[in-house]
Amino acid sequence: MGGEMSSEQAVRGAVQAHSKRVWRFALALSGASDVADDLMQATCVRALERHHQVTSHDRLDSWLMTICRSIWLNEVRSRSVRRAQALSVTPEAELIATVSDSETNIFAAEVFTQVMQLPEAQRETVMLVFVEGYSYREAAALLEVPIGTIMSRLSNARQKLKTVMQHDAADAVQRSGK
């Protein structure tokens, strides 16, 4: 009984500690803040229902991410939807660290918007590695793909983002008449 209680407490603590990270990942998967809210709630419920499956209290954040992705994939399969909806209006405070440098926040919001335009596989990989700080190996395990696939997705995402940002910068220069 004491082991179950400690697993449940560990899961409750992990849910509380990692809820923002899991929500951001849910947003990357779904592309819509309202769907991310539902996905986050379903993740919490499933994690608490299955707390008895926890064998180690290490890396419960990875376990939560895996649950979140599993729920999303089940939803996608059940709806036969392969493409996430466009990014809906999401409060900036939930996406970007609030710092006094408004130029940094504007740039971060622009980059995030471009990340949300990436194909789902690239978007979830970018979020896990660059935003949430998972290693390539950890992301590969979470997404159940080879590490080479992670590297390929990130390379392709970087190239797409670089192309878009260069195009946007060239447009801005052209509009300014320089």
trRosetta pair geometry for C-beta under 8 A, 3 or more apart (Angstrom, degrees):
i j d omega theta_ij theta_ji phi_ij phi_ji
1 4 5.8 -53 -152 34 35 111
1 5 6.4 33 152 -18 66 107
2 5 5.7 -55 -149 37 33 112
2 6 6.3 29 155 -17 66 106
3 6 5.9 -57 -147 38 30 107
3 7 6.3 30 154 -18 65 106
4 7 5.7 -57 -150 37 31 111
4 8 6.2 29 153 -18 66 106
4 51 7.4 93 -167 108 69 107
4 52 5.9 -12 -126 -102 93 90
5 8 5.7 -53 -147 37 31 110
5 9 6.2 30 154 -17 65 107
6 9 5.6 -51 -143 40 33 111
6 10 6.1 39 154 -23 65 105
6 57 7.9 -71 147 -67 98 131
7 10 5.6 -52 -145 36 30 113
7 11 6.4 30 155 -18 64 104
7 51 4.8 139 129 157 97 93
7 52 6.2 105 101 -100 151 34
7 54 4.5 162 -152 62 108 117
7 57 7.8 -144 -114 -79 58 92
8 11 5.8 -54 -148 37 31 109
8 12 6.3 32 152 -19 65 105
8 48 7.2 54 -145 -149 84 73
8 51 4.4 83 -94 133 60 163
9 12 5.6 -51 -145 37 33 112
9 13 6.2 34 154 -19 65 107
10 13 5.7 -55 -148 38 29 112
10 14 6.2 30 153 -20 64 106
10 51 7.6 142 62 -157 84 106
10 54 6.4 -168 84 134 127 161
10 57 4.5 -104 -150 -121 146 110
10 60 6.4 -173 151 -69 97 153
11 14 5.6 -53 -144 37 32 111
11 15 6.3 36 154 -22 65 103
11 47 5.3 177 -170 151 116 100
11 48 6.0 159 124 -95 132 53
11 51 4.2 -115 -1 -112 152 104
11 54 6.2 -153 -61 -35 104 149
11 60 6.7 -160 -106 -157 53 137
12 15 5.8 -51 -148 33 30 112
12 16 6.5 26 154 -15 63 107
12 48 7.1 56 -76 -104 75 100
13 16 5.7 -57 -149 39 31 110
13 17 5.9 23 157 -15 68 113
13 60 8.0 81 84 72 84 159
14 17 5.8 -58 -137 43 29 106
14 18 5.7 -11 175 14 68 118
14 47 7.5 -125 86 173 115 144
14 60 3.6 -84 -111 117 154 135
14 61 6.5 -148 -162 -63 104 55
14 63 7.5 16 152 61 159 111
14 64 6.2 -171 141 -41 114 128
15 18 6.9 -74 -128 53 16 84
15 19 6.0 44 166 -69 59 94
15 44 5.1 84 -146 -125 133 92
15 47 6.0 163 -75 88 111 145
15 48 7.3 -10 -44 -56 152 95
15 64 6.9 159 -93 -108 61 137
16 19 6.3 -25 -141 -20 20 114
17 61 7.7 -84 100 -77 104 100
18 21 4.8 -56 -167 46 77 116
18 22 5.5 77 132 -25 92 101
18 60 7.3 -170 2 104 144 88
18 61 4.5 178 -108 -113 154 91
18 64 5.7 145 98 53 137 156
19 22 5.8 -57 -142 40 30 108
19 23 6.1 33 157 -23 66 107
19 40 6.7 72 -162 -168 83 123
19 44 7.6 15 -111 -78 101 117
20 23 5.6 -53 -145 36 30 113
20 24 6.5 32 155 -20 64 103
20 94 7.7 -157 -143 -157 95 75
21 24 5.8 -52 -150 34 31 110
21 25 6.5 29 151 -16 63 105
21 61 6.5 2 89 -155 146 116
21 65 7.8 -56 129 -74 103 104
21 132 5.4 94 -159 -121 109 107
22 25 5.6 -55 -151 38 34 113
22 26 6.2 39 149 -22 66 104
22 40 5.9 122 113 -123 104 88
22 43 5.9 -160 169 109 136 159
22 61 7.7 -146 -59 -154 94 73
22 64 5.1 -71 -90 139 132 120
22 65 6.3 -143 -111 -82 81 62
22 68 5.4 180 -164 -58 97 148
23 26 5.4 -52 -147 36 33 114
23 27 6.4 37 151 -22 65 102
23 36 5.6 81 -168 158 72 112
23 37 7.5 22 -137 -89 107 46
23 40 4.7 3 -94 -85 80 140
23 94 7.4 -79 122 -175 132 114
24 27 5.5 -50 -150 33 33 114
24 28 6.5 36 149 -20 64 102
24 36 7.9 30 -94 -161 13 141
24 94 7.9 -178 -81 155 83 85
24 95 7.4 126 -116 -120 101 59
24 127 6.4 -178 136 -162 95 119
24 131 6.3 -136 143 139 139 140
24 132 7.1 170 86 -67 125 100
25 28 5.5 -50 -150 34 35 113
25 29 6.5 35 150 -19 65 103
25 65 5.6 -56 145 -129 175 93
25 68 5.9 90 102 106 119 153
25 69 7.6 -64 152 -59 120 87
25 124 7.1 58 -162 -143 81 81
25 127 5.5 148 -110 132 62 134
25 128 6.8 55 -115 -76 111 76
25 132 6.6 12 -67 -51 106 144
26 29 5.6 -53 -149 36 33 112
26 30 6.0 4 163 3 68 114
26 35 7.5 -160 157 117 98 74
26 36 4.0 127 112 -145 103 77
26 37 8.0 166 115 -25 142 20
26 39 3.9 169 -151 91 124 129
26 40 5.2 -119 2 -55 164 79
26 43 7.2 -122 -74 -18 127 138
26 68 5.5 -104 -76 -168 90 126
26 72 7.2 -175 -133 -68 70 124
27 30 6.3 -68 -133 51 25 92
27 31 7.3 95 177 -80 57 12
27 32 7.6 -145 -139 64 68 22
27 33 6.2 5 -114 -97 109 57
27 36 4.0 -1 -73 -89 67 151
27 90 7.0 56 -140 -110 138 158
27 95 7.9 -119 116 -97 166 95
28 31 7.8 23 -167 -66 18 53
28 115 7.6 -47 -122 138 99 112
28 116 7.5 -127 -121 -103 57 72
28 123 5.0 -178 -175 147 90 97
28 124 5.3 136 127 -97 115 54
28 126 7.4 -161 -148 71 136 87
28 127 3.7 -76 -72 -39 168 157
28 131 7.8 -177 -60 36 141 149
29 36 7.7 135 53 -100 88 83
29 39 6.9 176 72 -166 128 170
29 68 7.2 -179 -4 144 153 101
29 69 6.7 -168 -95 -110 144 66
29 72 4.5 -47 159 -138 145 164
29 84 6.9 166 145 -89 41 140
29 120 6.9 47 -148 -157 50 101
29 123 7.6 168 -82 104 29 113
29 124 5.6 47 -85 -91 73 112
30 35 3.8 -157 172 106 148 126
30 36 5.4 -160 47 -62 130 70
30 39 6.0 -162 -36 -23 137 145
30 72 6.6 -128 -62 -128 86 117
30 84 5.5 157 -178 -142 26 119
30 85 7.3 -2 163 36 73 89
31 35 7.4 21 60 53 58 136
31 84 3.5 135 -3 140 126 120
31 85 5.0 -177 94 70 120 57
31 86 6.2 -132 161 172 124 6
31 87 5.5 -101 -172 -74 77 53
31 88 7.6 103 136 -8 68 77
31 116 6.0 120 -129 -168 81 100
31 123 7.8 8 -75 152 90 168
32 35 4.2 72 74 13 103 109
32 36 6.6 -170 91 -13 50 85
32 84 7.3 -162 -10 175 86 98
32 85 5.0 18 -44 72 121 119
32 86 7.8 67 -74 79 89 41
32 87 7.1 180 -85 -137 48 31
32 88 4.5 53 -139 -3 79 117
33 36 5.3 -51 -144 36 35 116
33 37 6.5 44 153 -25 65 98
33 88 5.4 -113 16 74 87 108
33 89 7.3 -66 14 87 133 43
33 90 4.1 154 -61 -101 133 96
33 91 7.8 109 -137 11 162 70
33 94 7.4 91 -130 85 124 154
34 37 5.6 -44 -152 27 35 116
34 38 6.8 32 150 -13 62 103
34 88 6.6 -11 4 62 93 160
35 38 5.7 -54 -152 39 37 111
35 39 6.1 38 149 -21 68 108
35 85 7.3 135 -10 34 146 119
36 39 5.5 -54 -142 40 31 113
36 40 6.1 37 156 -24 65 104
37 40 5.8 -54 -150 33 27 112
37 41 6.5 25 153 -17 62 106
38 41 5.7 -54 -149 36 32 111
38 42 6.3 29 154 -17 66 107
39 42 5.7 -54 -145 38 31 110
39 43 6.3 36 152 -24 64 106
39 68 6.1 70 158 -155 105 89
39 71 6.1 153 -148 101 80 125
39 72 6.0 23 -133 -75 131 92
39 75 7.8 -89 -97 -5 99 154
40 43 5.6 -53 -150 33 30 115
40 44 6.5 31 153 -19 64 103
40 68 7.4 2 -97 -116 48 115
41 44 5.8 -52 -151 34 32 111
41 45 6.4 31 153 -18 65 106
42 45 5.7 -53 -147 37 33 112
42 46 6.2 29 157 -16 66 108
42 71 5.0 150 116 -164 127 155
43 46 6.0 -58 -145 40 27 106
43 47 6.1 28 157 -20 64 109
43 64 6.1 73 167 -169 121 82
43 67 5.1 121 -144 109 83 109
43 68 4.4 -4 -96 -83 137 78
43 71 6.1 -129 -74 11 73 147
44 47 5.8 -57 -145 37 27 111
44 48 6.3 21 159 -14 64 109
45 48 6.1 -62 -150 40 27 106
45 49 6.2 25 154 -19 65 110
46 49 5.6 -55 -144 38 31 112
46 50 6.0 1 164 5 66 115
46 67 5.3 176 96 -171 126 125
46 71 6.6 -161 -9 -67 154 123
47 50 6.3 -76 -143 53 23 92
47 51 6.8 58 153 -71 62 74
47 63 7.3 110 -124 124 107 103
47 64 5.9 -2 -87 -107 144 82
47 67 5.6 -168 -67 37 88 175
48 51 5.8 -7 -152 -38 35 110
50 53 4.7 -14 169 11 94 121
50 54 7.9 117 128 -31 75 79
50 67 7.9 179 51 -107 136 131
51 54 5.8 -32 -171 1 53 117
54 57 6.9 54 164 -83 124 57
54 60 7.1 4 -129 -106 128 104
54 63 7.2 43 -106 -160 93 172
56 59 7.5 28 105 41 111 86
57 60 6.3 -26 -165 -42 53 116
59 62 4.3 -3 168 18 104 118
59 63 6.7 117 122 -19 76 88
60 63 5.0 -48 -151 36 47 119
60 64 6.3 51 150 -22 71 99
61 64 5.7 -52 -151 35 32 111
61 65 6.5 33 150 -19 64 104
62 65 5.6 -53 -148 36 33 112
62 66 6.3 36 152 -21 65 105
62 134 7.6 111 -98 -115 95 124
62 138 6.4 -107 -106 -168 127 106
62 141 7.4 8 -169 98 131 116
62 142 6.0 -125 -157 -84 88 106
63 66 5.7 -53 -149 35 30 113
63 67 6.5 32 151 -19 64 104
64 67 5.6 -52 -149 35 33 112
64 68 6.3 37 152 -22 65 105
65 68 5.5 -52 -148 35 32 115
65 69 6.3 29 155 -16 65 106
65 128 7.2 96 -168 -113 148 107
65 132 7.7 106 -94 166 142 168
65 142 5.4 -18 111 -147 122 133
66 69 5.9 -55 -146 39 30 108
66 70 6.2 33 154 -22 64 108
66 142 5.6 -130 -77 -142 81 74
67 70 5.7 -56 -148 36 29 114
67 71 6.4 29 156 -18 65 105
68 71 6.0 -57 -152 35 28 109
68 72 6.4 26 152 -18 63 108
69 72 5.5 -55 -148 37 34 113
69 73 6.2 33 156 -19 68 105
69 124 7.3 89 -111 -160 114 143
69 142 6.8 120 0 164 153 90
69 143 7.0 -130 -157 -104 164 59
70 73 5.9 -54 -146 37 29 109
70 74 6.4 31 154 -19 62 106
71 74 5.7 -56 -152 36 30 113
71 75 6.5 32 150 -19 64 105
72 75 5.6 -56 -152 36 33 112
72 76 6.3 32 152 -20 67 105
73 76 5.5 -50 -143 36 34 112
73 77 6.2 34 156 -18 65 105
74 77 5.8 -55 -146 38 29 110
74 78 6.2 25 157 -18 64 109
75 78 5.9 -59 -144 38 28 108
75 79 6.3 6 163 -1 65 112
76 79 6.3 -71 -146 48 25 96
76 80 7.9 86 162 -89 56 6
76 81 5.5 -107 -144 70 68 79
76 82 6.8 82 -176 -96 114 38
77 80 7.2 20 -172 -74 31 46
81 84 7.9 93 140 -85 115 36
82 120 7.7 -138 167 9 61 142
83 120 7.1 -158 -130 -32 44 116
84 120 5.5 128 -12 -89 109 107
84 123 7.7 -82 27 57 144 158
85 88 7.2 23 115 -43 118 96
86 116 7.7 81 -167 140 55 114
87 90 6.9 -72 179 -5 96 115
87 113 6.5 -137 50 -132 160 67
87 116 4.1 39 -58 147 127 155
87 117 7.9 -65 -11 -57 115 64
90 94 5.9 -98 165 66 100 122
90 95 6.0 89 114 -42 122 121
91 94 4.9 85 77 -1 91 105
91 95 7.7 173 95 -3 52 90
92 95 5.9 -74 -155 43 41 103
92 96 5.7 -30 177 33 82 110
92 105 7.1 57 174 180 130 115
92 109 6.3 -34 -128 -95 107 124
93 96 7.5 -77 -115 57 19 70
93 98 6.2 -4 -125 -56 80 117
95 108 7.7 162 126 134 98 106
95 109 7.0 90 100 -107 134 73
95 112 5.5 82 172 -166 131 169
96 105 5.4 115 137 -140 147 81
96 108 4.6 120 -125 111 123 134
96 109 6.0 -60 -42 -65 147 77
96 112 7.0 -118 -65 -24 99 147
97 108 7.8 -95 34 -171 75 174
98 105 7.4 23 -124 -96 47 131
99 104 6.0 -17 71 77 127 136
99 105 6.7 -173 50 -54 82 98
101 104 4.0 53 106 8 115 115
101 105 6.9 159 98 -12 65 84
102 105 5.4 -53 -150 38 42 114
102 106 6.2 46 151 -23 70 101
103 106 5.7 -50 -148 33 32 112
103 107 6.4 31 153 -16 64 106
104 107 5.8 -56 -148 39 31 110
104 108 6.1 32 153 -20 66 108
105 108 5.6 -53 -142 38 31 112
105 109 6.3 33 157 -20 64 105
106 109 5.8 -54 -150 35 29 111
106 110 6.5 30 151 -19 63 106
107 110 5.6 -55 -151 36 33 113
107 111 6.3 31 153 -18 67 105
108 111 5.7 -53 -146 37 32 110
108 112 6.2 33 154 -20 65 106
109 112 5.7 -52 -144 37 30 112
109 113 6.4 35 154 -22 63 104
110 113 5.7 -52 -150 33 30 113
110 114 6.6 27 152 -15 63 105
110 168 7.7 147 179 163 132 168
111 114 5.7 -58 -152 38 33 110
111 115 6.3 37 149 -22 67 103
111 161 7.3 41 -147 -157 82 124
111 165 7.9 9 -100 -84 80 121
112 115 5.5 -50 -147 33 34 114
112 116 6.4 35 153 -20 64 104
113 116 5.8 -55 -152 34 31 112
113 117 7.0 33 147 -23 61 103
114 117 5.5 -52 -155 28 38 115
114 118 7.6 56 146 -36 61 88
114 161 5.6 107 132 -125 130 84
114 164 5.3 162 -141 103 129 151
114 165 7.2 -12 -96 -59 174 84
115 118 5.8 -34 -167 2 43 117
115 123 6.1 116 161 -129 78 81
115 126 5.5 -148 -149 111 113 149
115 127 7.4 121 161 -63 133 81
115 157 7.7 37 -129 -171 76 118
115 161 7.1 9 -78 -94 67 123
116 123 6.6 62 -121 -131 33 130
117 164 7.8 124 73 -99 141 162
118 122 4.2 -104 163 92 124 117
118 123 4.5 162 79 -64 105 81
118 126 6.6 88 49 1 162 141
118 157 5.5 17 -132 -125 149 97
118 160 6.3 128 -107 90 94 148
118 161 7.7 -30 -69 -58 118 92
119 122 5.0 80 61 16 80 104
119 123 6.7 -152 92 -12 34 94
120 123 5.5 -59 -140 37 28 114
120 124 6.2 21 166 -15 67 105
121 124 6.4 -55 -146 36 25 103
121 125 6.4 22 155 -15 60 112
121 153 5.8 -116 134 -122 95 130
122 125 5.7 -62 -149 40 31 111
122 126 6.1 33 155 -21 69 107
122 153 4.9 -169 -104 -172 65 92
122 154 7.7 156 -146 -79 81 31
122 156 6.0 -102 -103 91 130 106
122 157 4.2 161 -174 -75 116 108
122 160 7.5 52 156 28 164 142
123 126 5.9 -53 -145 35 28 110
123 127 6.4 26 157 -18 62 108
123 157 7.8 159 -67 -115 38 130
124 127 5.7 -53 -147 37 32 113
124 128 6.4 29 156 -18 65 107
124 143 6.7 133 118 -100 122 123
125 128 6.0 -57 -147 37 29 107
125 129 6.1 6 165 -1 67 113
125 139 6.1 85 -141 172 72 136
125 143 6.8 -14 -86 -50 83 162
125 150 5.8 176 -146 -139 122 70
125 153 4.2 80 39 115 168 138
125 154 6.0 -123 136 -62 122 77
125 157 6.9 -167 80 -22 110 147
126 129 6.5 -69 -138 48 23 95
126 130 5.3 -23 -174 25 66 120
126 131 7.1 59 135 -10 70 100
126 153 7.8 -127 -41 137 73 102
126 154 6.8 140 -85 -113 68 73
126 157 5.1 -152 -66 165 119 163
127 130 7.2 -54 -99 54 12 82
127 131 4.8 -32 -152 35 53 128
127 132 6.2 44 150 -9 67 105
128 131 7.4 24 -18 51 9 86
128 132 5.3 -42 -144 47 36 123
128 134 4.7 -33 165 36 89 130
128 138 7.7 -156 165 106 115 93
128 139 4.4 130 117 -116 133 106
128 142 6.3 -173 -138 70 150 148
128 143 7.3 -134 -1 -40 165 113
129 132 7.5 30 -8 55 10 80
129 133 7.6 41 -173 -117 30 9
129 134 5.7 -77 -92 67 47 80
129 135 7.7 20 -125 -175 84 9
129 136 6.6 28 -112 -84 125 57
129 139 5.2 -31 -63 -54 90 153
129 150 7.1 128 -59 -177 136 112
129 154 6.2 -34 59 -93 159 130
130 154 7.9 143 -38 -132 108 110
134 138 4.1 -128 -173 93 100 120
134 139 4.7 130 108 -58 124 83
134 142 6.8 -28 -171 -3 166 140
135 138 4.6 94 50 7 79 101
135 139 6.9 -145 90 -4 40 86
136 139 5.8 -57 -147 39 29 110
136 140 6.2 34 153 -23 64 107
136 147 5.3 74 140 -155 107 98
136 150 4.8 150 -159 108 85 141
136 151 6.4 24 -145 -62 138 81
136 154 7.9 -83 -108 -9 102 147
137 140 5.6 -52 -148 34 29 114
137 141 6.6 29 153 -17 63 105
137 147 5.9 -18 -94 -100 58 123
138 141 5.7 -54 -151 36 32 111
138 142 6.3 32 152 -19 66 106
139 142 5.6 -54 -145 38 33 112
139 143 6.0 10 163 0 68 113
139 150 5.1 117 96 -127 117 137
140 143 6.3 -68 -139 51 23 95
140 144 7.9 108 164 -71 53 5
140 145 5.6 -107 -147 76 71 67
140 146 6.3 -30 -153 156 125 17
140 147 4.4 -59 -64 -83 158 60
140 149 7.0 122 -120 57 94 95
140 150 4.9 -91 -70 -29 88 132
141 144 7.3 21 -174 -75 29 46
143 149 7.9 -135 104 102 128 123
143 150 7.3 141 48 -83 136 97
145 149 4.0 -83 153 73 122 146
145 150 6.5 146 91 -46 112 77
146 149 4.9 107 62 -3 75 100
146 150 7.6 -135 105 -2 48 83
147 150 5.4 -46 -157 30 44 116
147 151 6.6 43 147 -17 69 102
148 151 5.6 -52 -148 37 36 111
148 152 6.2 37 152 -20 67 106
149 152 5.6 -53 -145 38 32 112
149 153 6.2 33 155 -20 65 105
150 153 5.9 -55 -147 36 28 110
150 154 6.3 23 157 -15 64 109
151 154 5.9 -58 -146 40 29 108
151 155 6.2 31 155 -21 65 108
152 155 5.7 -54 -145 36 29 112
152 156 6.3 25 157 -14 65 107
153 156 5.9 -58 -147 40 28 108
153 157 6.1 28 155 -19 65 109
154 157 5.6 -53 -142 38 31 112
154 158 6.2 36 156 -22 65 104
155 158 5.8 -52 -148 34 28 112
155 159 6.5 27 154 -17 62 107
156 159 5.7 -56 -149 37 31 111
156 160 6.4 30 155 -17 66 106
157 160 5.8 -55 -147 38 31 110
157 161 6.2 28 156 -16 66 109
158 161 5.9 -60 -146 41 28 108
158 162 6.0 30 156 -22 65 109
159 162 5.7 -53 -143 36 28 113
159 163 6.3 30 156 -19 63 106
160 163 5.8 -55 -149 36 29 111
160 164 6.4 26 155 -16 64 108
161 164 5.8 -56 -146 39 31 110
161 165 6.1 27 158 -16 66 110
162 165 5.9 -58 -143 40 27 108
162 166 6.2 26 157 -18 64 109
163 166 5.9 -56 -145 37 26 109
163 167 6.3 27 155 -19 62 109
164 167 5.7 -58 -149 37 29 112
164 168 6.3 29 153 -19 65 107
165 168 5.6 -51 -145 37 32 112
165 169 6.3 33 154 -20 64 105
166 169 5.7 -53 -146 36 31 111
166 170 6.3 32 154 -19 65 105
167 170 5.8 -53 -147 36 30 110
167 171 6.4 32 152 -19 63 105
168 171 5.7 -53 -149 35 31 113
168 172 6.4 33 152 -22 64 105
169 172 5.6 -52 -149 33 33 113
169 173 6.5 34 152 -19 65 104
170 173 5.7 -52 -149 36 33 112
170 174 6.3 34 152 -19 65 108
171 174 5.6 -57 -147 38 31 112
171 175 6.2 31 155 -20 66 106
172 175 5.8 -53 -146 36 30 110
172 176 6.4 25 155 -17 63 109
173 176 5.9 -61 -149 38 29 108
173 178 5.4 -84 -166 65 80 101
174 177 7.8 43 174 -68 32 29
